Amino acid sequence: MSDPDQQQLHSLVLSAELNSENENVEQLGPIIKSIYDTGRQEAFLEQLATFVRKKEGEIERMCNSNYQEFVQSVDQLLKVRQGTVKLKNKIIDLNYDVQKSGKKVAAKKKELIQTRKIQKNIDEAVDTLQLCLHVLDMANRVNYLVEERKYYSALRTLEELQTVHLRKVFQYEFARHMHESIPVMQNSVKDAVTKEMKEWLYRVREVSRQVGKIAMEQMSLRQERWKVKVSQNPELRSVPVSSPIEIVMNEENEFNIINNDEVRIDFKPLYQCLHIHEELGKLSEFKTNYEEDRKAQANLVLSQSYTLRENNEKGFEAFLQDVVGFFVIEQIIVQSTQNFRTRGEVDSLWNTVIAKVVKIVAESLDDCRDPELFQQIKISLFTFIQTLEDYGYNVNTFTDLVLIVFQKYSDMLKHKFSVDFHQTIIDDDYMPMQVSFREEYDAVVDACWFKEDNRISQGFPKILPFSQAYPSCCLDVKNFVDQYYQFAEEDSKKYSYVDDIVQQTLDHLLIDHVDGALRGKLQSTNMSQIVQIIINLEYFENACSELEKLLKAKRSSHRGGKIKLYAIDEFRETRKKAEKRIFELVNSKIDDFLELADYDWIPESTHEYPSPFLQDMIGFLGALISSTLYNLPVSIKTFIYFDALSHLATSIRDLILNPDVKKINSNAIINFDVDVTFLENFAHGLDDPNIADAFLELRQIVTLLQAENAEEYLEPSLRNKKYSLLRPTDVVNLFEK
């Protein structure tokens, strides 16, 4: 019991009067309530007992000194005791009332505690539910972000959900299931972004042709601008387009081929897909899939078909534009990404595609028959090559394609001109060409490099040695060369084999379609025609030399060396065959005359004039020489004459040596001498006096038969001098006759 309570109780007891105990009790009530509130009832009773004992001691002392007072005090104490009993009873009643009230309070308190526990559980349940709802809301937000194409945010949300929020509710079954579903949700994000990327790839494929078209158009503009600059500054002539100098000078004309008024390509879907796969650690998978998709798209480009048979140049250009657009986009991707598309991977795809491109273009050129279309195709092809080279692709493989283009073009020209040549040869009359006017003559001279010689008549009309076929073919050949080099333009300076192609093609034209056609005519028995073929072949040989000069002037400036047309050897060989054919025809005529020979080897008299068949034969040969063979070159005529007369001499020698001729008299020898002299005189009248040597053996036979001393043949010195061409067996035969 506290000191204030003790003092208060002590004061209360001392001041109490027997007749005023109710008032003191009322004051005691709060004290007692305080005691019960603090649970100090026992202490109070002990204190009260102590107080009583103290008071009893005081009373006893006082009684010892003052009995009366003691008695009075006892009486008072009795009264106090009585009051205390009453107070105790009231305290007991009060305690009962307090206990009764406390039970209600305790019950309320217990109820309050239970209520608070329930409230706490409810609060915890609400917090947990809100946390679960937040987790579910984040899961739903992932789907929302995917629908909004915010794939990276969706991926970050999944990561936050997995590493932070699911851990707070991991004790719940749904959280464990959701945690197991995270990879599936990540794959759904990957699938969604991949789907969008594939849709983007499809759109890119649709605009690739437009990109290629714009790229090639821009390259054409650059080429035109560069030609202007080169014309203004010849020092730039050796500087090609796409060189550093040209690139610097073209900076003011730069053009964005993927972001302009005609086409716009946003690479965000690709970059986004790349980023997501990197985050998921699946970059290798994405690279593989992208590579397969682009290969499939490349094959789709290469699978399209077109034909140039109907002048479908638009299909050809569209094909080139598709290829350019495809690889321009690939180049942009290489330059704008890291650890995705390497230059080596794109070059590998390029090397795979380029072989197919060459094959497709080469096959399509087989159908092209229009020179103008060929020119357009060549321009498109060279722009195509230049554009790809400008984007860093190796175009060396296209050297083969360029070779094919020029070869196909030359083949087309060869086909066109071969038809013309064939028709020219067929239509030729194989007669010396006649020109009536100076203009016509000048045109012929200009067409076939013709120079007058002593075979050309003076004044007009002029008779030219060659037939109409020669200047016509020469003009066609010139046109062929001009058309080819017009097609080649500046390309011949870059590709040296351009010159080789035209040389080879021209050789084939001349050999197969000119020389071949003339060679086929050699079976004719028309000697005039064969003679004209020989003359034409002579001029074609000369024309080949002029063509070699023309090709050398046209060829690439950096190429040297001699140009050799093998056609000249073929013409020369055919000319020899034609000459041989003339020999055959002339000798055949000679044989015809010899069949009429009726020599009398034992005549009774001599004759003053040569044999009639020889006169007819020489008359024929004279007419042949003055007409049919007149325009032949002297060298050819000499060979023909010598061969014909040698054949004649041999045939006459065979007549006298014929085994059927058993005997020859002196008159026959005289007549034979007249015939030989007649032939010698004819030979001496020809262009070359040495032609008379064809009859030298006959002259030696006559000399031997007229010799006074035949034994002189046995003298070696005389034999070598006078009878060098006579064989001993023939001499014996003659002497026997």
MOZIWO-V574706 format. One record per pair of residues at least 4 apart in sequence whose C-alpha atoms are under 8 Angstrom apart, sorted by sequence separation. I is the first residue (numbers start at 0). GAP is how many residues later the second one is. D is the distance in Angstrom with one decimal. If there is no record, write none. Layout:
i	gap	d
I	GAP	D
I	GAP	D
This chain:
i	gap	d
0	4	6.4
1	4	6.3
2	4	6.0
3	4	5.9
4	4	6.0
5	4	5.9
6	4	6.0
7	4	6.0
8	4	6.2
9	4	6.2
10	4	6.1
11	4	6.1
15	4	6.7
16	4	6.2
19	4	6.8
20	4	6.0
21	4	6.3
22	4	6.5
23	4	6.1
24	4	6.2
25	4	7.8
26	4	7.4
27	4	6.2
28	4	6.1
29	4	6.0
30	4	6.2
31	4	6.2
32	4	6.0
33	4	6.1
34	4	6.0
35	4	6.2
39	4	6.2
40	4	6.3
41	4	6.1
42	4	6.0
43	4	6.0
44	4	6.1
45	4	6.1
46	4	6.0
47	4	6.2
48	4	6.1
49	4	6.0
50	4	6.0
51	4	6.0
52	4	6.1
53	4	6.2
54	4	5.9
55	4	5.9
56	4	6.2
57	4	6.0
58	4	5.8
59	4	6.1
60	4	6.5
61	4	5.6
62	4	4.4
65	4	6.0
66	4	5.9
67	4	6.1
68	4	5.8
69	4	5.9
70	4	6.1
71	4	6.0
72	4	5.9
73	4	5.9
74	4	6.2
75	4	6.0
76	4	5.8
77	4	5.9
78	4	6.0
79	4	5.8
80	4	6.0
81	4	6.3
82	4	5.9
83	4	5.8
84	4	6.1
85	4	6.1
86	4	5.9
87	4	6.0
88	4	6.1
89	4	5.8
90	4	5.8
91	4	6.1
92	4	6.1
93	4	5.9
94	4	5.8
95	4	5.9
96	4	6.0
97	4	5.8
98	4	6.2
99	4	6.7
100	4	6.3
101	4	5.8
102	4	6.0
103	4	6.1
104	4	5.9
105	4	6.0
106	4	6.0
107	4	5.9
108	4	6.0
109	4	6.1
110	4	6.0
111	4	6.0
112	4	6.1
113	4	6.1
114	4	6.0
115	4	6.0
116	4	6.2
117	4	6.0
118	4	6.0
119	4	6.1
120	4	5.9
121	4	6.0
122	4	6.1
123	4	6.0
124	4	5.9
125	4	5.9
126	4	6.1
127	4	6.1
128	4	5.9
129	4	6.0
130	4	6.3
131	4	6.2
132	4	5.9
133	4	6.0
134	4	6.3
135	4	6.2
136	4	6.0
137	4	6.3
138	4	7.0
139	4	6.4
140	4	6.0
141	4	6.2
142	4	6.2
143	4	6.2
144	4	6.1
145	4	5.7
149	4	6.3
150	4	6.2
151	4	6.2
152	4	6.0
153	4	6.3
154	4	6.3
155	4	6.2
156	4	6.0
157	4	6.0
158	4	6.0
159	4	5.5
160	4	5.0
161	4	5.6
162	4	6.8
163	4	7.2
164	4	7.1
165	4	5.6
170	4	7.3
171	4	6.7
172	4	6.4
173	4	6.0
174	4	6.0
175	4	6.3
176	4	6.3
177	4	6.4
180	4	6.2
181	4	6.1
182	4	6.1
183	4	6.2
184	4	6.3
185	4	6.2
186	4	5.9
187	4	6.0
188	4	6.2
189	4	5.9
190	4	5.9
191	4	6.3
192	4	6.1
193	4	6.1
194	4	6.2
195	4	6.1
196	4	6.1
197	4	6.2
198	4	6.3
199	4	6.0
200	4	6.1
201	4	6.4
202	4	6.4
203	4	5.8
204	4	7.7
206	4	6.3
207	4	6.1
208	4	6.0
209	4	6.1
210	4	6.1
211	4	6.1
212	4	6.0
213	4	6.0
214	4	6.2
215	4	6.2
216	4	6.3
217	4	6.2
218	4	6.1
219	4	6.2
220	4	6.1
221	4	6.0
222	4	6.2
223	4	6.4
224	4	6.3
225	4	6.0
226	4	6.1
227	4	6.3
228	4	6.0
229	4	5.3
232	4	7.7
238	4	6.8
241	4	5.9
242	4	6.1
243	4	6.2
244	4	6.3
245	4	6.0
246	4	6.3
249	4	6.7
255	4	6.4
258	4	5.9
259	4	6.1
266	4	6.3
267	4	5.8
268	4	6.0
269	4	6.1
270	4	6.1
271	4	6.2
272	4	6.2
273	4	6.2
274	4	6.2
275	4	6.2
276	4	6.0
277	4	6.0
281	4	6.4
282	4	6.1
283	4	6.2
284	4	6.2
285	4	6.0
286	4	6.0
287	4	6.3
288	4	6.1
289	4	6.1
290	4	6.1
291	4	6.1
292	4	6.2
293	4	6.0
294	4	6.1
295	4	6.2
296	4	6.3
297	4	6.3
298	4	5.9
299	4	6.8
306	4	7.7
307	4	4.9
311	4	6.9
312	4	6.2
313	4	6.0
314	4	6.2
315	4	6.5
316	4	6.1
317	4	6.1
318	4	6.5
319	4	6.2
320	4	5.9
321	4	6.1
322	4	6.4
323	4	5.9
324	4	6.2
325	4	6.4
326	4	6.1
327	4	6.3
328	4	6.3
329	4	6.3
330	4	6.3
331	4	6.0
332	4	6.0
333	4	7.6
336	4	7.1
340	4	6.6
341	4	6.5
342	4	6.0
343	4	6.0
344	4	6.4
345	4	6.0
346	4	6.0
347	4	6.3
348	4	6.2
349	4	5.9
350	4	6.8
351	4	7.3
352	4	6.2
353	4	6.2
354	4	6.3
355	4	6.0
356	4	6.0
357	4	5.9
358	4	6.1
359	4	6.1
360	4	6.3
361	4	7.0
362	4	7.8
363	4	7.3
368	4	7.9
369	4	6.2
370	4	6.2
371	4	6.4
372	4	6.1
373	4	6.1
374	4	6.2
375	4	6.2
376	4	6.0
377	4	6.1
378	4	6.1
379	4	6.0
380	4	6.2
381	4	6.0
382	4	6.0
383	4	6.4
384	4	6.1
385	4	6.1
386	4	6.6
387	4	6.6
388	4	5.0
394	4	7.5
396	4	7.5
397	4	6.1
398	4	6.1
399	4	6.1
400	4	6.1
401	4	6.3
402	4	5.9
403	4	5.8
404	4	6.0
405	4	6.0
406	4	6.0
407	4	6.1
408	4	6.2
409	4	5.9
410	4	6.0
411	4	6.2
412	4	6.0
413	4	5.6
414	4	6.3
415	4	6.6
416	4	5.9
417	4	5.9
418	4	6.1
419	4	6.0
420	4	6.1
421	4	6.2
422	4	6.0
423	4	6.0
435	4	7.0
436	4	6.2
437	4	6.0
438	4	6.2
439	4	6.4
440	4	6.2
441	4	6.1
442	4	6.1
443	4	6.2
444	4	5.5
445	4	7.3
451	4	6.2
457	4	6.6
465	4	6.4
466	4	7.9
467	4	6.4
468	4	6.0
469	4	6.2
470	4	6.0
471	4	6.3
472	4	6.1
473	4	6.2
474	4	6.2
475	4	6.0
476	4	6.3
477	4	6.1
478	4	5.9
479	4	6.1
480	4	6.2
481	4	6.0
482	4	6.1
483	4	6.2
484	4	5.8
487	4	5.7
489	4	7.3
490	4	6.1
491	4	6.0
495	4	7.2
496	4	6.1
497	4	6.6
498	4	6.2
499	4	6.1
500	4	6.0
501	4	5.8
502	4	6.1
503	4	6.2
504	4	6.2
505	4	6.2
506	4	5.9
507	4	5.5
508	4	5.3
509	4	4.9
510	4	4.9
511	4	4.8
512	4	5.7
513	4	6.2
514	4	5.9
515	4	6.2
516	4	6.6
517	4	6.9
525	4	6.5
526	4	6.1
527	4	6.2
528	4	6.2
529	4	6.3
530	4	6.4
531	4	6.1
532	4	6.0
533	4	6.2
534	4	6.5
535	4	6.1
536	4	6.1
537	4	6.6
538	4	6.0
539	4	6.2
540	4	6.9
541	4	6.7
542	4	6.0
543	4	6.1
544	4	6.6
545	4	6.2
546	4	6.1
547	4	6.1
548	4	6.2
549	4	6.2
550	4	5.8
554	4	7.2
565	4	6.7
566	4	6.0
567	4	6.2
568	4	6.1
569	4	6.1
570	4	6.0
571	4	6.3
572	4	6.4
573	4	6.1
574	4	6.1
575	4	6.1
576	4	6.0
577	4	6.2
578	4	6.2
579	4	6.2
580	4	6.2
581	4	5.9
582	4	5.8
583	4	5.9
584	4	6.3
585	4	6.2
586	4	6.0
587	4	6.2
588	4	6.4
589	4	6.1
590	4	6.2
591	4	7.1
592	4	6.9
609	4	6.7
610	4	6.4
611	4	6.2
612	4	6.0
613	4	5.9
614	4	5.9
615	4	6.2
616	4	6.2
617	4	5.9
618	4	6.2
619	4	6.0
620	4	6.0
621	4	6.1
622	4	6.0
623	4	5.1
624	4	4.8
625	4	5.1
626	4	8.0
631	4	6.3
632	4	6.1
633	4	6.0
634	4	6.5
635	4	6.2
636	4	5.9
637	4	5.9
638	4	5.9
639	4	6.0
640	4	5.9
641	4	5.8
642	4	6.0
643	4	6.2
644	4	6.0
645	4	6.0
646	4	6.1
647	4	6.2
648	4	6.1
649	4	6.1
650	4	6.4
651	4	6.6
652	4	6.2
653	4	5.6
656	4	7.1
663	4	6.2
664	4	6.6
665	4	6.3
666	4	6.2
667	4	5.9
668	4	6.1
669	4	6.4
670	4	6.5
671	4	6.2
672	4	6.0
673	4	6.1
674	4	6.3
675	4	6.1
676	4	6.1
677	4	6.3
678	4	6.2
679	4	6.1
680	4	6.4
681	4	7.0
683	4	7.3
684	4	7.3
691	4	7.2
694	4	6.3
695	4	6.2
696	4	6.3
697	4	6.3
698	4	6.1
699	4	6.0
700	4	6.1
701	4	6.1
702	4	5.9
710	4	7.4
713	4	7.9
714	4	5.9
715	4	6.0
716	4	6.2
717	4	5.8
718	4	4.8
719	4	4.6
725	4	6.7
726	4	6.4
727	4	6.2
728	4	6.2
729	4	6.1
730	4	6.2
731	4	6.1
732	4	6.4
0	5	6.7
15	5	6.4
34	5	5.2
35	5	6.2
61	5	7.4
62	5	7.2
144	5	5.0
145	5	5.5
159	5	6.9
160	5	5.8
161	5	7.4
169	5	5.2
170	5	7.7
229	5	7.3
240	5	5.8
241	5	5.8
257	5	6.0
258	5	4.4
276	5	4.9
277	5	5.1
306	5	6.2
307	5	6.4
340	5	7.1
367	5	7.4
368	5	7.7
387	5	5.6
388	5	6.3
434	5	6.1
435	5	7.6
444	5	4.7
456	5	5.6
491	5	7.8
507	5	7.6
508	5	6.8
509	5	6.0
510	5	6.0
511	5	7.4
523	5	7.7
524	5	8.0
609	5	6.7
622	5	7.7
623	5	5.9
624	5	5.6
631	5	5.9
655	5	6.9
663	5	7.2
683	5	5.0
685	5	7.5
704	5	7.7
712	5	6.5
713	5	6.7
717	5	7.4
718	5	6.1
725	5	6.8
34	6	6.0
62	6	6.4
63	6	7.8
144	6	6.5
168	6	6.2
169	6	6.0
229	6	5.3
238	6	7.6
239	6	7.4
240	6	7.7
256	6	7.6
257	6	5.3
258	6	6.4
276	6	5.0
305	6	7.3
333	6	7.6
367	6	6.9
387	6	7.9
388	6	6.1
434	6	5.9
443	6	7.4
444	6	7.2
455	6	7.1
456	6	6.1
491	6	5.5
523	6	7.3
623	6	7.8
682	6	6.9
683	6	7.7
703	6	6.7
711	6	6.5
712	6	5.0
61	7	7.2
62	7	4.2
228	7	7.7
229	7	5.6
238	7	7.6
257	7	5.6
333	7	5.2
387	7	7.3
455	7	6.4
456	7	7.8
484	7	7.8
490	7	7.9
491	7	6.8
683	7	7.0
711	7	7.2
15	8	6.4
61	8	6.1
62	8	7.3
144	8	6.8
145	8	6.3
306	8	7.6
307	8	7.7
332	8	7.0
333	8	6.1
455	8	5.9
521	8	6.3
628	8	7.0
682	8	5.8
683	8	5.8
34	9	7.4
144	9	5.4
165	9	6.0
273	9	7.0
276	9	6.6
305	9	5.7
306	9	7.9
333	9	6.6
454	9	7.9
455	9	7.1
520	9	7.6
682	9	4.8
703	9	7.8
59	10	7.3
305	10	6.9
384	10	6.5
454	10	7.1
487	10	7.5
551	10	7.9
712	10	7.3
58	11	6.2
142	11	7.6
551	11	6.6
680	11	7.9
11	12	6.7
141	12	4.8
273	12	7.4
550	12	7.5
679	12	5.6
140	13	7.6
141	13	7.6
165	13	7.1
384	13	7.5
58	14	6.9
548	14	7.9
58	15	7.8
141	15	6.6
225	15	7.0
303	15	7.8
330	15	7.9
517	15	6.7
547	15	5.8
679	15	6.6
11	16	7.8
140	16	8.0
141	16	6.9
329	16	7.1
547	16	6.6
596	16	5.9
678	16	7.5
161	17	6.5
547	17	6.7
595	17	6.3
222	18	6.6
300	18	7.3
483	18	7.2
8	19	7.8
137	19	7.0
138	19	7.4
221	19	7.5
593	19	7.1
675	19	7.3
703	19	7.7
137	20	7.9
161	20	7.3
225	20	7.5
592	20	6.1
300	21	6.6
480	21	7.2
543	21	6.7
592	21	7.7
138	22	7.7
300	22	7.1
437	22	7.8
447	22	7.5
514	22	8.0
675	22	6.8
699	22	6.7
700	22	7.9
137	23	7.0
326	23	7.8
436	23	6.4
447	23	5.2
543	23	7.2
544	23	7.8
592	23	7.7
675	23	6.8
699	23	5.6
157	24	7.0
435	24	5.5
436	24	6.7
446	24	5.9
543	24	5.8
592	24	6.1
297	25	7.9
434	25	7.2
435	25	4.1
446	25	7.7
699	25	7.5
700	25	7.4
4	26	7.2
134	26	6.9
434	26	5.5
435	26	6.4
447	26	5.3
540	26	8.0
672	26	7.8
696	26	8.0
699	26	7.3
157	27	7.9
377	27	7.2
433	27	6.5
434	27	5.3
443	27	6.2
446	27	6.1
447	27	6.7
540	27	5.2
589	27	6.8
157	28	7.4
221	28	7.5
297	28	7.5
433	28	5.6
434	28	6.7
446	28	5.1
539	28	7.6
696	28	5.6
433	29	4.6
434	29	7.7
476	29	7.6
672	29	6.1
695	29	7.9
696	29	6.7
704	29	7.8
134	30	6.4
432	30	5.8
433	30	6.0
540	30	6.1
671	30	7.4
704	30	7.9
134	31	6.9
154	31	6.7
431	31	6.3
432	31	5.1
446	31	7.8
539	31	7.0
540	31	6.8
431	32	5.6
432	32	6.8
431	33	5.2
432	33	6.0
537	33	7.7
668	33	6.9
0	34	8.0
130	34	7.9
154	34	7.2
431	34	5.2
432	34	4.7
536	34	5.9
537	34	7.6
153	35	7.3
373	35	7.0
430	35	7.4
431	35	4.6
432	35	5.5
536	35	7.3
430	36	5.3
431	36	7.5
668	36	7.0
130	37	8.0
131	37	6.9
217	37	7.8
429	37	5.5
430	37	7.8
536	37	7.7
537	37	7.3
668	37	7.5
130	38	7.5
150	38	6.3
370	38	7.7
428	38	7.3
429	38	7.6
536	38	6.0
0	39	6.7
361	39	7.0
427	39	7.2
428	39	7.6
429	39	7.9
357	40	7.2
360	40	7.9
364	40	7.5
427	40	6.3
5	41	7.8
9	41	7.9
127	41	7.8
427	41	5.6
472	41	8.0
533	41	5.5
0	42	5.9
150	42	6.8
214	42	6.3
357	42	7.9
361	42	6.6
365	42	7.2
532	42	7.9
0	43	6.3
145	43	6.5
213	43	6.3
349	43	8.0
353	43	7.6
357	43	5.7
361	43	7.3
364	43	6.8
368	43	6.3
148	44	7.6
353	44	8.0
367	44	8.0
424	44	6.0
533	44	6.1
423	45	5.8
532	45	7.4
533	45	7.0
648	45	6.7
652	45	6.5
0	46	7.7
145	46	7.1
210	46	6.3
346	46	7.3
644	46	8.0
648	46	5.7
210	47	6.6
530	47	7.7
423	48	7.2
502	48	7.5
529	48	6.4
645	48	4.8
648	48	7.9
423	49	7.4
637	49	7.4
641	49	5.4
644	49	6.0
645	49	6.9
648	49	6.7
637	50	6.7
640	50	7.1
644	50	7.5
301	51	8.0
529	51	7.6
530	51	7.3
210	52	7.3
420	52	6.2
498	52	7.9
514	52	7.9
529	52	6.9
641	52	6.3
209	53	7.3
286	53	6.5
633	53	7.5
637	53	7.2
286	54	7.6
294	54	7.4
301	54	7.2
589	54	7.8
297	55	7.3
301	55	7.2
420	55	7.8
514	55	7.0
518	55	6.2
521	55	7.9
526	55	6.7
206	56	7.4
307	56	6.1
419	56	7.9
498	56	5.7
510	56	5.4
514	56	6.1
521	56	6.2
282	57	7.9
306	57	5.9
307	57	6.8
310	57	7.1
498	57	7.2
509	57	6.0
578	57	7.5
582	57	6.1
586	57	5.8
593	57	7.7
17	58	7.0
301	58	8.0
305	58	7.5
308	58	4.5
506	58	6.0
526	58	6.9
581	58	7.3
585	58	6.4
589	58	6.7
31	59	7.3
35	59	7.6
307	59	5.2
308	59	5.6
310	59	7.6
416	59	6.8
506	59	6.4
507	59	7.8
510	59	6.6
514	59	7.2
518	59	7.9
521	59	6.9
306	60	6.8
307	60	5.2
308	60	7.4
312	60	7.1
316	60	7.8
319	60	8.0
323	60	7.0
327	60	7.6
330	60	7.0
416	60	8.0
495	60	6.7
506	60	5.5
510	60	7.7
524	60	7.1
582	60	6.7
586	60	6.6
600	60	7.4
17	61	6.4
203	61	7.4
315	61	7.6
319	61	7.6
326	61	7.8
578	61	7.2
582	61	6.3
586	61	7.6
601	61	7.0
605	61	5.3
609	61	7.3
613	61	7.4
617	61	7.8
17	62	7.1
20	62	7.0
24	62	7.1
310	62	6.8
502	62	7.2
600	62	6.8
601	62	5.5
602	62	7.4
604	62	5.9
605	62	7.2
312	63	7.8
316	63	6.7
320	63	7.7
323	63	7.5
327	63	6.9
416	63	7.4
491	63	7.2
492	63	4.9
495	63	7.5
600	63	4.9
601	63	5.1
603	63	6.9
607	63	7.7
312	64	7.0
319	64	6.6
323	64	6.6
491	64	5.8
492	64	6.9
600	64	6.5
601	64	7.8
602	64	6.0
605	64	6.6
606	64	6.1
609	64	5.7
610	64	6.5
617	64	7.6
466	65	7.0
492	65	7.4
601	65	6.9
602	65	6.0
605	65	5.8
608	65	6.8
609	65	4.8
270	66	7.8
273	66	7.9
413	66	8.0
465	66	6.8
469	66	6.2
600	66	8.0
601	66	5.8
607	66	7.3
608	66	7.8
412	67	6.8
600	67	5.0
599	68	6.8
600	68	7.9
609	68	6.6
199	69	6.6
465	69	6.1
466	69	6.9
469	69	7.6
473	69	7.5
484	69	7.5
199	70	7.6
464	70	6.9
465	70	5.3
469	70	7.3
480	70	7.9
412	71	8.0
196	72	5.1
195	73	6.5
196	73	5.6
465	73	7.5
656	73	7.2
662	73	7.7
663	73	5.5
409	74	6.9
662	74	4.2
408	75	7.9
661	75	5.5
192	76	7.4
196	76	6.5
656	76	7.0
660	76	7.4
656	77	7.0
192	79	7.3
193	79	6.1
192	80	5.5
405	82	7.8
189	83	7.6
192	83	7.7
189	86	6.8
189	87	7.0
424	89	7.6
409	91	7.4
413	91	6.9
417	91	6.5
421	91	6.4
204	92	7.3
405	92	6.8
409	92	6.8
413	92	7.8
416	92	7.9
420	92	6.3
421	92	7.5
424	92	6.8
420	93	6.5
424	93	7.5
185	94	7.9
402	94	7.3
406	94	6.3
410	94	7.3
448	94	7.0
402	95	7.3
405	95	7.3
409	95	6.5
413	95	6.4
417	95	5.9
421	95	7.1
447	95	6.9
534	96	7.5
430	97	7.9
448	97	7.4
530	97	7.0
534	97	6.1
429	98	7.8
430	98	7.4
530	98	6.6
533	98	7.6
534	98	7.6
429	99	5.5
431	100	7.3
527	100	5.5
430	101	6.6
526	101	7.5
527	101	7.8
530	101	7.1
429	102	5.7
429	103	7.2
212	105	7.9
215	105	7.5
211	108	7.7
212	108	5.2
215	108	7.9
208	109	6.7
211	109	4.2
214	109	7.6
210	110	7.5
211	110	6.0
214	110	7.6
209	111	7.3
211	111	7.2
212	111	8.0
208	112	5.0
209	112	7.9
211	112	4.7
212	112	7.4
374	112	6.3
207	113	7.6
208	113	4.4
210	113	7.8
211	113	3.8
207	114	5.8
208	114	7.8
210	114	4.9
211	114	7.5
208	115	7.7
209	115	7.2
207	116	7.9
208	116	5.5
211	116	7.5
207	117	4.4
208	117	7.8
210	117	7.9
207	118	5.7
151	120	7.8
150	121	7.8
154	121	7.9
204	121	7.6
207	121	7.8
151	123	8.0
151	124	6.5
150	125	7.3
241	148	5.7
219	163	6.5
218	164	6.6
464	166	6.1
215	167	6.1
218	167	7.4
215	168	6.3
218	168	6.1
215	171	6.1
214	172	6.8
454	176	6.6
